Amino acid sequence: MRFQLIDRVLDRTPEKIIAVKTVTATEEYLADHFPGFPVLPGVMMLESLVQAGRLLVDATGEGPPLIVQEVRNVKYTNMIRPGQSLRVEVTMRKRDSKGFEFTGVGKVDEQDSSPTAVAVQGQFRLSPLI
C-alpha cells in the first residue's frame, strides 16, 4: 500500500522542510484508533516526519526508494484529532554514503508554536534501497 500523508509543503531549503498533514474524520484508520475518540496514531505521526524527510532529499520521487534504517529518541506528547493539523519540521543533520540523518518535530496546528504544542519529535535515518 502506498499513501501520501503530507498535504502540502510550506517551505523548503536544502537542509530543512516544513510541511503539513491535516487530519480529517474520513481517514480510514481513525475508526479503530480509537472508537469514539479518534486520534492520529503515533506511527502515522512518525511516518509524516519520514515522508517529509524523503521529500527533502528527493522532491521528484525519481531517485532510489529511501527506507527507514533507524529511529531514535521518539517522544509523543500530544494527540492530533480530526480537524487539527500536524505541522512537521524536518532538518537534515548529516548526509553520507550510507544515507541521511534527520531530526524532526511535529506540532499540533499550524499557528501554534508554543512548546506544549509538540506532538512528536525524534531522530531518524533514511537509506537508499539497493
C-alpha positions in Angstrom: 0.0 0.0 0.0 1.3 3.5 -0.9 -0.2 6.6 0.7 0.9 10.2 1.0 0.3 11.8 4.4 1.9 15.2 3.6 -0.8 17.5 2.3 1.4 20.5 1.4 4.9 21.8 1.7 5.1 25.3 3.3 8.8 25.9 3.0 11.9 24.0 1.8 15.6 24.7 1.8 18.4 22.3 1.1 18.7 21.4 4.8 15.1 21.8 6.1 11.5 21.2 5.1 8.2 22.4 6.8 5.1 20.6 5.7 1.5 20.0 6.9 -0.6 16.9 7.5 -4.3 17.8 8.1 -6.3 15.1 9.9 -9.8 14.6 8.6 -12.6 12.5 10.1 -12.8 10.4 6.9 -9.4 8.8 7.3 -10.0 5.0 7.5 -7.6 4.2 10.3 -9.3 6.6 12.7 -12.3 4.2 13.0 -10.2 1.9 15.1 -7.9 4.4 16.8 -9.9 4.9 19.0 -13.7 4.2 18.6 -15.5 7.3 20.0 -12.2 9.2 20.4 -10.3 9.3 17.1 -6.7 10.4 17.2 -3.9 10.2 14.7 -1.8 7.1 15.6 1.7 7.7 16.7 3.1 5.6 13.8 1.3 8.0 11.4 2.9 11.0 13.1 6.3 9.3 12.7 5.5 8.4 9.1 4.7 12.1 8.4 8.2 13.0 9.6 9.7 10.3 7.4 7.7 11.4 4.3 8.8 15.0 4.8 12.4 13.7 5.0 12.0 11.9 1.8 10.6 15.0 0.1 13.5 17.0 1.4 16.0 14.6 -0.2 14.1 13.9 -3.4 11.2 16.2 -4.3 10.7 14.5 -7.7 10.4 11.0 -6.3 12.6 9.7 -9.1 15.6 8.7 -7.0 16.1 5.3 -5.4 13.5 4.5 -2.7 14.6 5.6 0.8 13.8 3.2 3.6 13.8 3.8 7.4 17.1 2.4 8.7 16.9 3.7 12.3 14.6 5.7 14.6 15.9 7.1 17.9 14.6 9.1 20.8 11.0 9.4 19.6 8.6 11.1 22.0 4.9 11.6 21.7 3.5 14.4 23.8 0.2 15.5 22.3 -2.7 14.0 20.4 -3.9 15.1 16.9 -7.7 14.9 16.4 -9.7 15.2 13.3 -9.9 18.9 12.2 -6.4 19.6 13.5 -3.1 19.7 11.6 0.3 18.3 12.3 2.9 20.8 11.2 6.2 18.9 10.7 9.7 20.4 10.5 12.5 18.1 9.4 16.1 19.1 9.3 18.9 17.1 7.7 21.7 16.6 10.2 24.0 14.5 8.1 24.5 13.1 4.7 26.9 10.4 3.9 27.4 7.4 1.5 25.1 5.3 3.6 22.1 7.7 3.7 20.7 10.7 5.5 20.2 11.5 9.2 17.3 13.8 10.3 15.8 15.5 13.3 12.1 16.0 13.2 9.4 17.7 15.2 5.6 17.8 14.7 3.4 20.3 16.3 -0.4 20.5 16.7 -2.0 23.0 14.4 0.0 25.3 12.1 -0.4 28.6 14.0 0.6 27.3 17.4 4.4 27.3 18.1 4.4 27.0 21.8 6.5 24.2 23.4 3.3 22.5 24.7 2.0 22.1 21.1 4.7 19.5 20.3 3.0 16.2 19.4 6.0 14.1 18.2 9.8 14.6 18.0 12.7 12.3 17.3 15.6 11.4 15.1 15.7 9.0 12.1 17.9 7.7 9.4 16.9 7.0 5.8 19.0 4.8 3.5 18.6 4.0 -0.2 17.1 0.7 -1.0 19.8 -1.1 -3.1 
